[in-house]
């Protein structure tokens, strides 16, 4: 009798294990490769960003961000013994903005210190990002009410084959998308 009960528990356990594996998204179709992102992807993404250190020419897409050519630069520099990357947009202008990228445990985060006077925080969407396209999503902020105030709500960095880097800054206002500004960056110096 005990053996029969033991066999029934074993069979039930095996059935539950198989059912669990089959219920796992993508298991049957083999889609699990590349979908489960770990801290190593955040570290690899941060290493890719750190390689941006230097000065870049900025061909900005929006009229409100267009300045004379001396201001249309983006400077990336490392600080904190390489633990943070500081991005300065329009350095020295009255429209200067700073974003700071850093690892936070298993996440890659950035805080954008905007000319609008707020500080949206974004986090790398590891599930949607690839080595050549880093997607950051809104993760709170200070000095803003996301349901009402204009703010940066997302950002995508695409590393193109010709060495150009396209940064698409997604703006929100009134709780909905208000437009996207592209910074198309070409390296001037390391």
Phi, psi and omega in degrees: 000313180298320178298320180296318179294316180300316179297320179296318177296318179297314180297318179295320179296317178295317179298319178295320179297313180296316179299320179295318178294318180290332179281343180298127182306129175085353185298309183295321183272358179073027183272001185287343179293124176083351182271325180271107183260141182241183179301332181297326177292321177296319179293320178294320178296319179294320177299321178296318179294320181300332178292349177284349184313126183140192182250136184233141171280138185245111173263091188276143187273339186258145181295323182292342178258355181288130177227179177294163188300333179293329180273340186278063178230160171230131179244128174250133176215147178273147176216173178060044180055037178084006182273351179216145175248125180256124177253124177245118179262137180054052185303136177080357180266172177283359180245017182301138177225155181229140171234140180239124179256140178198156174279145176223090186064239181271003184247153170252125185236160171217146171243129181255118178267096193273152175295343177284354177088012176241172185225078176292144176251137179235155181228141178298127173274092186296327182291328183263341184280156173232178179298328183259358181215105181262124183248121178252137182241155182300136181219040179098189180170177177235154181065029179206149170248108186299340179282342184234314192279149173291132180197165172282128186245348179188162180204139177237131176249118179248125178267110185270158185297332182275009179090352176285144176243125179254118178252115182255107181266117183266118179264145175237149172208140181062027178079009179219165183300132182244359179138166180232130176254128180259130168256111177262111189257133174236132185294132174261315180200156177270000000 
